Structure formats: structure tokens, C-alpha cells
């Protein structure tokens, strides 16, 4: 299912498991096994989340043989994440303090 609304798009970015996956992919492309291991999310759940993120074009997927390699959409998502990070660090003082404490 493709994203058809702001709700679809932002719900993908607001899901805690999806955020873990996105954070994992900030360091570079990975397969589902590596993402699952890094995020400590069961592999079938990781695959389910990846499919939703790919369908909404948050992630790109490339086949290499039998393996699928996932990466952040550098055209749109990476700039959005940078903007959100900047906003949180400058404007969301209480969010930033809570994040640093964890």
C-alpha cells in the first residue's frame, strides 16, 4: 500500500520500530538480517516494517542476488531527517533533554 496522505507518511516516521530501522540505516545500506540484529527487532517484524517503509518511499530496496539491500531515500528522507534533527536540537528543548538522558 502506497502512502496517500500525511497520516500515512507521518505514521511511518512516528512508529518506534520504524525509527530504529531508520536510525540503523543512517550508517549505510543493510540487509534485513543486519537491520534486525542492530535494532533487536525480530526478523519477520523487521521485514514487515521494511515493506511499509519501502511502499511509502522512505526506504529504497535493491536486489543483490537473493538478498535485498535497504537504504534511506537520500533524495527526500535524508533531508527531512536532517531538518527534524535540527529542529529538535534547537526548538524542542525538553525532547532533546529526554533523549540525552536515555
C-alpha positions as CSV (number, residue, x, y, z in Angstrom):
1,X,0.0,0.0,0.0
2,X,1.4,3.4,-1.0
3,X,1.3,6.5,1.1
4,X,-1.7,8.5,0.1
5,X,-1.9,11.1,2.9
6,X,0.1,13.0,5.5
7,X,-1.2,10.5,8.0
8,X,0.3,7.5,6.2
9,X,3.6,9.3,5.7
10,X,4.0,10.6,9.2
11,X,2.7,7.4,10.9
12,X,5.6,5.7,9.2
13,X,8.0,8.2,10.7
14,X,6.3,8.1,14.1
15,X,6.5,4.3,14.7
16,X,9.1,3.4,17.2
17,X,10.3,0.3,15.3
18,X,10.5,2.3,12.1
19,X,12.6,4.9,13.8
20,X,15.0,2.2,15.0
21,X,15.2,0.9,11.4
22,X,15.8,4.4,10.0
23,X,18.5,5.1,12.6
24,X,20.2,1.8,11.7
25,X,20.2,2.8,8.0
26,X,21.7,6.2,8.7
27,X,25.1,4.5,8.8
28,X,24.6,2.9,5.4
29,X,22.7,0.3,3.4
30,X,22.0,-3.1,5.1
31,X,20.1,-6.3,4.6
32,X,17.2,-7.4,6.8
33,X,19.4,-9.7,9.0
34,X,21.8,-6.9,9.8
35,X,18.9,-4.4,10.5
36,X,17.2,-7.0,12.7
37,X,20.3,-7.6,14.7
38,X,21.1,-3.9,15.2
39,X,17.6,-2.9,16.1
40,X,16.8,-6.1,18.2
41,X,13.5,-6.4,16.3
42,X,12.5,-10.0,15.3
43,X,13.4,-10.5,11.6
44,X,9.8,-11.2,10.5
45,X,8.7,-8.0,12.2
46,X,11.6,-6.1,10.7
47,X,10.6,-7.4,7.2
48,X,7.0,-6.2,7.8
49,X,8.2,-2.8,8.8
50,X,10.6,-2.6,5.9
51,X,7.9,-3.3,3.4
52,X,5.8,-0.5,4.8
53,X,8.7,1.9,4.6
54,X,9.6,0.9,1.1
55,X,6.0,1.3,0.0
56,X,6.0,4.8,1.3
57,X,9.3,5.5,-0.4
58,X,11.0,6.2,2.9
59,X,13.5,3.5,2.0
60,X,14.9,2.2,-1.2
61,X,15.5,-1.5,-1.8
62,X,17.9,-3.1,-4.2
63,X,18.3,-6.7,-5.1
64,X,21.8,-8.2,-5.0
65,X,21.3,-11.9,-5.9
66,X,18.9,-13.4,-3.4
67,X,19.5,-10.6,-0.9
68,X,17.6,-7.3,-0.6
69,X,19.6,-4.3,0.5
70,X,17.7,-1.4,2.1
71,X,18.8,2.2,2.3
72,X,17.3,5.6,3.2
73,X,15.8,7.6,0.4
74,X,18.5,10.2,0.0
75,X,16.5,12.5,-2.2
76,X,13.8,13.2,0.2
77,X,14.0,11.4,3.5
78,X,17.6,12.2,4.4
79,X,17.0,16.0,4.1
80,X,13.8,15.6,6.1
81,X,15.6,13.8,8.9
82,X,18.3,16.4,8.9
83,X,15.7,19.2,9.2
84,X,13.9,17.3,12.0
85,X,17.2,16.7,13.9
86,X,18.0,20.4,13.6
87,X,14.5,21.4,14.8
88,X,14.6,19.1,17.7
89,X,18.1,20.3,18.8
90,X,17.2,24.0,18.5
91,X,13.5,24.2,19.3
92,X,12.4,21.1,21.3
93,X,14.5,21.6,24.5
94,X,12.5,19.2,26.6
95,X,12.6,16.5,23.9
96,X,16.4,16.9,23.5
97,X,17.0,16.7,27.2
98,X,14.9,13.5,27.5
99,X,16.8,12.0,24.5
100,X,20.1,12.7,26.1
101,X,19.1,11.2,29.4
102,X,18.2,7.8,27.6
